Amino acid sequence: MVPRFWWLVSIGPMKTASERRELLKAVYQEGRVCVECPLHETRTNVVFGSGNADAELMFIGEAPGANEDLQGLPFVGQAGKLLEKLLGEIGLERGDVFIANTLMCRPPGNRDPYPHELEACQHYLFAKLELIQPTMICTLGNFATKLLRGEPTGISRIHGQAEVRTIGPRAVRLYPLYHPAAALYTPSTLEMLQADFLRIPEILRMGPPDQPEPSLEAPPPEDSWLEGPPPEDAPPAAPQEPPPAVRDPPPADSEQLGLF
Ligand code: SF4
């Protein structure tokens, strides 16, 4: 399957920040009524992500939780407050960075996302990467780290170790961190998270890594993070062509929602 937003690959330096922001808003408007996987049936809101549309630093967590699903924004609640506090300790605010998840709709009961759900949603994340053009991505927690690195190494072994990785269309400085929720009630995890956070400015100062050569000839090859069939208890995948009727409210301007 060709990624949906393959046409965004290669836009790179040709687009201004303002043009990329407008394109990001267009992807947002499409994403907020998405019905491409079964999670659209149980979500309250699509959690597209929020923050600076031209951010150097991006955070990627696993999937929306109950509060995020209700508010349509990522990392609200206690984990979000801790993330904001940690950002403040390195001189940044939430509006300086962009925060998103690997999946934009909440899995029922906060279960782990299924592979076919992640695969259906990955083109939105790739589009965000291509349009925001971050230098650095901090994965938050085990799930996002394993998924974006494409390897099973757990967060306890890999946290705080920056490396250059190509995620979809873009090479970034990938920096795995413990999930703020895991640090809320475990002082030793909080200490490690704080220490890792303090290294973020130094990694940002290294600047963006070299980017892969874009191809204008054809869409990029299928590039899935995922391998293997869905688990046996997974519900069937959504049809390729979504039905026209959706139950979301009509699109609103993203400014009103405090996005970007
Ligand atoms: S999780 Fe992603 S692919 Fe699935 S319905 Fe939500 S936005 Fe669409």
Residues whose N, C-alpha, C, O or C-beta is under 5 A from the ligand:
A	BS01	SF4	G31 C34 V35 E36 C37 L39 H40 L103 M104 C105 E117 A120 C121
